[in-house]
């Protein structure tokens, strides 16, 4: 297990440090050694989590900037569970809203406002299980994102959505003060283990 990266002194310090912390964590994950092994381990763990959750509608994402790519696991799981529908996010830069649209592997994607691939279809879906990329995370399920707030706004008032944060173990934070808008993940999954409030309810096979 990697040592915690930092321990903020106060909520104000936490808020001031977040931009620099994001840059540091992104650089750290982009420089990870043995990435193929780490991705394979995280892919296997994600498949086990999906088997346990059995989502009806799965929300995923297209990886960017060194994020873990969930699509190999998602594609494999969907092939064995055709009853599950996949959705990917599309953001509206003007309204700062994020909406999920149906997408199937092989269908076209286009670059969004931030250069992230987005679906082109118009069938809106509301995921029952949502895979969420994490720049960093704390063991209680608190997520550090890019600062745009899209996932926090989407999840506000959607307690029925089961959230699985995805990250690398090197991005664990010893403490991350919760801001009023922050939404806790039900589970955070890394190549090394499970974190979050539901971590003890799942048993994975190494």
N, C-alpha and C positions, 0 to 999 in steps of 0.2 A: 504494500500500500504506500502511495506517495505521501510525503509530509504535506500538511496544509500550506497553502500559499501565503495567506495573510490573515490577520485578525484585526479588524477595524476597531478603533478606539471609541467611536460613537456613530450614531446614525448619520450625522453631518459628515464625518470623515468617510463613512461608507459611500455616501452619495458623491463626494468629491473624487474618490478613488476609482469609482466604477469605470470611467472611460479608459484610464490607464490600465486597469486590470483587464478589461476586454482585450486590449491590444496585446498585453503580455500573454494571456491565455491562448489567443488565436495563434500567435507566433510559436508558443510552446507545442500546441497540437500539430501544427504544420511541420514541426521538426522532429516528431516522434520517431524513434527507431522501431524496427520490427512491425511496421504498420500493417503488413499483410497478415501477420499472425494475430495482431490485436483485432483487426476487422473480422477475421474468421471467428475468433472467440466471441466477439460481440454479436455477430450474425447468428451464431448458434444459440446464444442466450436469448436473443430477440425471438427466434423461432419458438423456443420453449415458453416464453412469456405469451406469445400469441396463441399457442396451443392451450395455455391455461385460461386466457381471457375469452377466447372464441368470439371476437368482435363481429357484429353484424355489418357495420360500416366502419372502415378503417381509414383514418386520416393520416397521411404521411407527408413527406417533404422531399424536395430535390436538394441534395447536399451542395454546399458552397463553402469556400474558404477553409478547407480542411475539416469540415464536419464529417462525422460518421455517415456513410451512405446506407440508408436502410433498405434501398430498393432491391438488392439481391435477396435479402430475407423476405421482404414483402412479396416479391414476384414468386418465390418458391412457395410461400405459404398460400398465396391466392390460387396457385395451380392445384393445390390439394384441397382447397376450400372455395369452390366457385360460387357458393352461396353468399360469400362476403363481397361487398362492394367497396372499391377503393376511391378515395377522394384526395385531391391535392389543393393547396391554397392558392388563391389569387388575391393580391392586395390592391387597394385603391389608394394611391398616394395622396389624392386630394382630400378624401374623407377619413383617411387613416384606418380604414376598415379592412378586414380580411374575411373572405368568403371561400368556402370549399366547394369544388366542382368535381363531378364524376370524371374519372380517368382510368384507362386500362393500359397496361404495358404495351408499348408499340404505337399508341396514339400520339399525335403531334403535341409538341410543347413550344412555347415561345418565351423569349426573355421578358421578365417583368420590369417594373421601375427600378429595382435594385440589381438587375442583372441575373436574377434567379429564375430558372425555368418554371413556367406556369402552364396549367392546362388551357386549352382553347375552347372547350365545350361550354355549354350554358346550363347544364343540369345541376342545380344546386343540391348539395347533400350536407347533412349534419352528422359528422362522425360520432359513433358511440365510443370508440377508442381512438385516441389521438397520439401519434408519435411526435414529440416536440424536440427540436434541436436545442442543445444547451451549450453556451459558451463556457459557463461554469455552473457549479451547483454546490449546495450544502446538504449534509446528510439527512436533514429533515424533509428534503424534497423541494427546497427553495432553489429557484432557477435564476441564473444570470443570462440574459439574452443580449441582443445587440443594442438595446436601448430604444428601439422604435415603439415598443409596447403593443405590437400587433397581437401576439398570442395572449397577453394579459387582458386586452380589451375583448378579444373573442371569447375567452373563457369566463369572463365576469358574468355571473348569473347563469352559467351552464354547469351546475354541479353534477349533472347526470353524465357528463363526458369523463371517461376514465383516461387520465393523462399518463403517458410514459415518456419521461425525459431521456434523451440519449446523449451520452458524452463519453469522453475518455477519462480514465482514473486520474490522470495527471491534472485534470481541471477541477478536482475536488477542493472546496474552500472550507477551512476550519470554521469560519463564521461569516455569514453574509446577512447584514441587518435587513429585515423585511421592510420594504416600502409599502405605502398604502395600496398601491395598484398591483403588487406582486401576487401571482396565483401559484399556490403550491402544486407540485406534481404529486400524483398518487404514488408514483414509482419513478426512480431514476436508475437507469441501467448502464453499466460500463463493462469493459472487458474483464474487470476484476470482481464485480459483485453487484448487489442490489442495494439501493438506498431509498429513503422515503418512508412515509407512514405505513405503506403496505408491504415493505420489504420482508417482514417476518412471516407474512401470509403465503409466500411463494417459496417453493423449494426447487432449485435448478440442479441439474445433473452436470457435473464438470466433465 
